[in-house]
Amino acid sequence: MANVRPFRGITFDIARVGGLSEVIGPPEDIPSHEQAAAIVAGRPYHAVRLEMSDPGPGECFHGASRRFREWLRDGILQQRTASAFYVHEHEFDFGGRRLRRRGVFTALELSDYAERIILPHENTMPHNVEIRTELLRDVRANLSAVYTLVDDDGSLSATLNALSMTPPDIEGLDDTGGFHRLWAMTNPSSIRNLRDALARRPLYMADGHHRYAAALNYRKELDQQGFDNPQADWTLAYIAGVQDEGVQVLPIHRVVKSLGHYSWDDLRLELDDYFDIQPIVLPVENVRDEVARAVDQLANETDDLTYLILEPEGRRLLRARLRDWNSVAGCIPADAGPTASHLDVTVLDCVLLYKTLDFDQHQTEQHVEFTQDIEAAYDMVRSGEAVFAAFVRPTPLSTLLAVARSGGRMPQKSTYFYPKIPIGLLMRDLLDEAESEG
């Protein structure tokens, strides 16, 4: 079902930039110029520089566009002469183990979700989609990939394993101690076999819903304006097997920075209407570690719809269990579908953000921080940068896939696939007229 093809990938000249760790980085949207500047400090060719918006109001990326084209011209970035698929292997630490994930980078033909070729599992945030669309308008390149999964019958893993027995084209460490290897697959027979294997089944969208929505927007804009750019009908995609041990799903927690017209006491009374709440005694010392331990243990809770809430200034941790799902069923979004409707993160957003705090989409984007980092969430509350944090359990991968197959949607920022696909490892130029010949 999915249509993929090889492309002329763009990579950094590792010898010139001083190693892979000097250029690759996190694919998350960088919240501020200050944080982006901290990441790229002392690293003149770091890939985050290609995703930094111009200073000042609004979101535009003229500087990033100029930088991308200059680096291509000067050989800092190098475009391959032949079209290829690119096999990627990532070794990383997780839960006390060293894991490995293998996948392949392809050019993926865009299709509307209604065609059921690409299966999403969560909604998007309009502002984030617009930023990603503007980045495409200005830079006219896929700087990072959408991360997709396929139900592998063994043919994908066999192809990837065979190529990984040869020396990689690029290898190196990232900032977290992860090790990356990249191979270019140019053999026509291997390319044909891989295309055939992927063409028989849909792709599940794991990470990159905003990137994919932006690619659809950009293609539509070009069509409406009468511009002919065949490369915009495709996007950069990373495809891994559902069965790969390196595919890990973490929860994304909600850190609320403002209560609007509510006080904490008001909110606390409202929560009592829906939840059975039990305080958890925190120690005098090492509170941060204890909160992290409690949230990690939350994953083992067997009670339905149970959460942990960190009170203002980190004073107390509350265990909150929804008393009656029927009391909130009426506010579940219509597009959630039967599977996603009963999930922890769906009910939390419905009860906490939309029903109790009465946030709309814009207010949610403005007042809520979404993070998988428990300690960062604690620090924000403890320092007063945020009012409180709500911690959720992870959604099992099997449940997530069931949501996607059913056509349902989880709330935006529901899942965090770990590890992310780093930016800077591989890019694709939308102005490459030779790609269609690959």
C-alpha positions in Angstrom: 0.0 0.0 0.0 2.7 2.5 0.9 4.7 3.8 -2.1 8.4 4.4 -1.3 11.3 5.1 -3.5 15.1 5.8 -3.2 16.4 9.3 -3.2 19.7 11.2 -3.2 20.3 11.7 0.5 22.1 14.7 2.0 24.6 14.0 4.8 27.2 16.0 6.6 30.9 15.6 5.6 31.8 14.1 8.9 35.6 14.6 8.4 35.0 18.4 8.0 32.6 18.9 10.9 34.5 17.0 13.5 32.3 14.0 14.1 28.6 13.0 14.1 28.0 14.3 17.7 29.0 17.8 16.4 26.0 18.0 14.0 23.1 15.6 15.0 20.6 16.6 17.6 17.1 16.2 19.0 14.2 16.4 16.5 11.8 18.0 19.0 10.6 21.5 18.4 13.1 23.7 20.3 10.9 25.9 22.6 13.1 29.1 22.4 16.0 30.7 20.8 17.8 30.6 24.1 17.6 26.8 24.3 18.5 26.4 20.6 21.5 28.6 21.1 22.6 26.5 24.1 22.5 23.3 22.0 24.5 24.8 19.1 27.0 26.7 21.2 30.5 25.9 20.0 29.2 23.7 17.2 29.0 25.9 14.0 27.4 23.2 11.8 25.0 21.7 14.2 21.7 20.7 12.4 19.6 22.6 14.9 20.9 25.7 13.2 18.8 24.6 10.2 15.6 24.6 12.2 16.1 27.8 14.1 13.6 30.5 13.2 14.7 34.0 12.5 14.9 36.3 15.6 11.9 38.6 16.2 8.2 38.1 16.0 6.6 35.6 13.8 7.9 32.3 12.5 10.1 32.4 9.4 13.3 30.5 8.5 15.1 32.6 5.9 18.3 32.4 7.8 18.0 28.6 8.0 17.3 28.4 4.3 20.3 30.5 3.4 22.5 28.4 5.8 21.3 25.1 4.2 22.1 26.2 0.7 25.5 27.6 1.7 26.5 24.4 3.4 25.5 22.5 0.3 27.5 24.8 -1.9 30.5 24.7 0.3 30.5 20.9 0.8 29.7 20.9 4.5 26.6 19.1 3.4 27.0 16.5 0.6 24.3 15.1 -1.7 24.8 11.6 -2.9 25.2 11.1 -6.6 23.1 8.0 -6.8 19.6 7.4 -5.4 19.4 5.0 -2.5 17.5 3.7 0.5 19.5 4.3 3.7 19.6 1.7 6.5 20.1 3.1 10.0 21.1 1.3 13.1 20.9 2.9 16.5 22.3 1.4 19.7 21.1 3.1 22.9 20.7 2.5 26.6 17.2 2.0 27.9 16.0 0.6 31.3 19.4 -0.7 32.2 19.8 -2.5 28.9 21.7 -1.8 25.6 19.1 -2.0 22.8 19.4 -1.7 19.1 16.8 -0.4 16.5 17.2 -0.8 12.8 15.1 1.0 10.2 15.3 2.4 6.7 15.0 6.0 5.4 13.0 6.3 2.2 11.1 8.9 0.2 7.5 8.2 1.0 4.7 9.3 -1.3 2.2 11.5 0.5 -1.4 10.3 0.9 -4.3 11.7 2.7 -5.2 9.9 5.9 -8.6 9.0 4.4 -6.8 6.7 2.0 -5.8 4.5 5.0 -2.2 4.1 3.7 -0.7 6.1 6.5 -2.4 5.4 9.8 -2.1 8.2 12.5 -2.9 7.6 16.1 -3.0 11.1 17.6 -4.2 14.6 16.8 -1.9 17.6 16.1 -1.5 21.1 17.5 -2.3 23.7 14.8 0.4 26.1 15.8 3.1 23.4 15.6 1.8 22.3 12.2 2.1 25.9 10.9 5.6 26.3 12.2 6.6 23.1 10.4 4.8 24.3 7.2 6.7 27.6 7.3 10.0 25.7 7.6 9.2 23.7 4.5 8.2 26.9 2.6 11.5 28.6 3.4 14.1 25.8 3.4 12.3 23.6 0.8 13.9 20.4 2.2 13.0 17.6 4.6 15.5 18.2 7.4 14.1 15.4 9.5 12.0 12.3 8.9 8.6 11.2 10.0 8.9 8.0 12.0 6.7 5.1 10.8 6.2 1.5 11.7 5.3 -1.5 9.6 4.0 -4.9 10.6 7.1 -6.8 9.4 6.7 -10.4 8.2 10.5 -10.8 8.4 11.4 -9.5 4.9 12.2 -6.0 6.2 14.5 -7.2 9.0 16.2 -9.7 6.7 17.0 -7.0 4.2 18.3 -4.6 6.9 20.4 -7.4 8.6 22.1 -8.3 5.3 23.2 -4.8 4.6 24.3 -4.2 8.2 27.0 -6.9 7.8 29.0 -4.6 5.6 31.0 -1.5 6.7 28.8 1.5 7.2 29.1 4.7 5.2 28.8 6.9 8.3 29.1 6.0 12.0 29.5 7.8 15.3 28.2 8.8 18.7 25.5 11.3 19.7 25.4 13.4 22.8 23.6 10.8 24.9 26.0 7.9 24.2 23.9 6.4 21.5 25.8 5.0 18.5 24.6 5.4 14.9 25.5 3.6 11.7 24.2 4.5 8.3 24.4 2.5 5.0 23.4 3.5 1.5 21.4 0.7 -0.2 22.0 1.1 -4.0 21.7 -2.5 -5.2 18.7 -2.5 -7.6 17.6 -6.0 -6.5 17.6 -5.0 -2.8 15.8 -1.8 -3.5 13.1 -3.7 -5.5 12.7 -6.3 -2.7 12.3 -3.6 -0.1 9.8 -1.6 -2.1 7.7 -4.8 -2.7 7.8 -5.7 0.9 6.6 -2.3 2.1 4.0 -1.9 -0.7 1.8 -4.7 0.7 1.0 -3.1 4.0 0.1 0.3 5.5 2.4 2.4 7.7 1.6 3.4 11.2 2.6 6.9 12.1 4.7 6.7 15.3 6.3 10.1 15.5 6.1 13.1 13.2 2.4 13.8 12.9 3.1 17.5 12.7 5.8 17.0 10.0 3.5 14.9 8.0 0.6 17.4 8.3 3.0 20.2 7.2 4.0 18.2 4.2 0.4 17.7 3.2 -0.2 21.5 3.7 2.8 22.4 1.6 1.8 20.1 -1.2 -1.7 21.6 -1.2 -0.4 25.2 -1.2 1.9 24.5 -4.3 -1.0 22.9 -6.1 -3.3 25.8 -5.4 -0.6 28.3 -6.5 0.1 26.3 -9.7 3.7 25.4 -8.9 4.9 22.1 -10.3 7.3 20.5 -7.8 7.0 16.7 -8.0 9.4 16.3 -5.0 6.8 17.9 -2.7 4.5 14.9 -3.3 6.9 12.9 -1.2 8.4 13.3 2.2 11.4 11.8 4.1 10.3 8.8 6.2 12.0 6.4 8.5 10.4 2.9 8.6 11.0 0.3 11.4 9.3 -2.9 12.1 6.7 -3.1 14.8 8.5 -6.1 16.2 11.9 -4.4 16.5 13.1 -4.4 20.2 14.3 -0.9 19.8 10.8 0.5 19.3 9.9 1.9 22.8 6.9 4.0 23.8 7.0 6.4 26.7 4.2 8.6 28.1 4.1 12.4 27.7 3.1 14.2 30.9 1.1 17.4 31.3 2.7 20.4 33.1 0.2 23.2 33.5 1.8 26.7 33.7 -1.4 28.7 34.3 -4.9 27.9 35.6 -6.6 30.8 33.8 -9.2 32.2 36.1 -9.0 29.3 38.6 -7.0 29.1 41.8 -5.4 25.8 42.9 -8.0 25.4 45.7 -10.8 25.8 43.1 -9.3 23.2 40.9 -8.7 20.9 43.7 -12.4 21.0 44.7 -13.3 20.3 41.1 -11.0 17.3 40.9 -12.7 15.8 44.0 -15.9 15.6 41.9 -14.3 13.1 39.5 -11.4 11.4 41.3 -10.7 9.4 44.4 -7.6 11.2 45.6 -5.0 9.9 48.1 -2.0 12.0 49.2 1.4 10.3 48.9 3.9 11.2 51.6 7.1 12.5 50.2 10.4 12.4 52.1 12.1 15.6 53.3 15.2 14.9 51.2 15.6 13.6 47.6 12.1 14.6 46.8 12.9 14.8 43.1 14.1 11.2 43.0 11.1 10.0 44.9 8.7 11.7 42.5 10.5 10.1 39.6 10.4 6.7 41.3 6.6 7.0 42.0 5.9 7.9 38.4 8.0 5.0 37.1 5.9 2.7 39.4 2.7 4.2 38.0 3.3 2.1 34.9 2.6 -1.0 37.0 -0.8 0.3 38.4 -3.6 -2.1 37.6 -6.5 0.2 38.5 -8.2 1.9 35.5 -7.5 5.6 34.8 -5.1 6.4 37.6 -2.8 9.4 37.6 -0.2 11.2 39.8 -0.5 14.9 40.4 2.3 17.0 41.7 0.8 20.0 43.7 2.1 23.6 43.5 5.7 24.1 44.6 6.0 20.3 44.8 4.5 20.2 48.2 2.6 16.9 47.8 2.1 14.1 45.3 -1.5 13.0 44.8 -2.7 9.6 43.5 -5.9 10.3 41.6 -8.2 7.5 40.3 -11.2 8.3 38.2 -14.4 7.4 40.1 -16.8 6.8 37.2 -16.0 6.9 33.5 -19.6 7.7 32.6 -19.3 11.0 34.4 -16.9 12.2 31.7 -17.9 10.2 28.7 -19.9 13.1 27.3 -16.8 15.3 26.8 -14.6 12.7 25.0 -13.9 14.0 21.5 -15.9 12.5 18.8 -12.9 11.5 16.7 -11.3 9.5 19.6 -13.1 6.3 18.6 -14.0 3.5 21.0 -10.4 2.3 21.7 -8.9 5.7 22.4 -11.9 7.0 24.4 -11.0 4.9 27.5 -7.2 5.6 27.5 -5.6 7.4 30.4 -4.3 10.3 28.3 -7.6 10.9 26.6 -9.6 11.0 29.8 -7.0 13.2 31.5 -7.1 15.8 28.8 -10.8 15.7 28.7 -11.4 16.1 32.5 -8.4 18.2 33.5 -7.8 20.6 30.5 -11.1 20.9 28.7 -13.8 20.1 31.3 -12.3 21.4 34.5 -10.0 24.2 33.4 -12.2 25.0 30.4 -9.2 25.4 28.0 -9.7 25.5 24.3 -7.0 24.4 21.8 -5.2 27.8 21.8 -5.1 28.0 25.6 -3.8 24.4 25.8 -0.9 25.3 23.5 -0.3 28.4 25.5 -0.6 27.1 29.1 0.5 23.5 28.9 4.0 22.0 28.5 4.2 18.5 27.2 7.2 16.5 28.3 8.3 12.9 28.9 11.0 14.1 31.3 9.7 13.5 34.9 12.5 15.4 36.5 12.1 18.4 34.2 8.4 18.5 35.1 9.2 18.4 38.8 11.7 21.2 38.4 9.2 23.4 36.6 6.6 22.9 39.4 9.1 23.2 42.3 10.5 26.5 40.9 7.1 28.0 40.3 7.5 28.1 36.5 4.5 25.8 36.4 1.5 25.4 38.8 1.3 21.6 38.8 2.1 18.5 36.8 -0.1 15.5 35.9 1.7 12.2 35.2 0.2 9.4 33.1 1.0 5.8 32.4 2.5 4.8 29.0 0.1 3.5 26.3 1.1 0.0 25.2 2.3 -0.2 21.6 -0.4 -2.8 20.8 -3.1 -0.4 22.0 -1.7 2.5 20.0 -1.7 0.3 16.8 -5.3 -0.7 17.6 -6.3 3.0 17.8 -4.6 3.7 14.4 -6.3 0.7 12.7 -9.7 1.7 14.1 -9.3 5.2 12.7 -9.5 6.8 16.1 -7.3 9.5 17.5 -5.6 10.1 20.8 -5.0 13.7 22.0 -2.0 15.6 20.7 1.3 14.8 22.4 0.1 11.4 23.8 3.1 9.3 23.1 6.9 9.7 23.0 8.6 7.2 20.8 12.1 6.6 22.2 14.7 7.1 20.9 13.8 9.9 18.5 15.2 10.0 15.0 17.9 12.6 15.2 18.0 15.6 12.9 21.2 16.0 10.9 21.7 12.3 10.2 20.0 12.4 6.7 18.2 15.1 4.7 16.3 15.3 1.5 16.2 18.3 -0.9 12.8 19.2 -2.4 14.6 21.0 -5.2 16.4 17.9 -6.4 15.2 17.5 -10.0 17.2 14.3 -10.4 15.3 12.4 -7.6 12.4 11.4 -9.8 14.9 9.4 -12.0 15.8 7.2 -9.0 
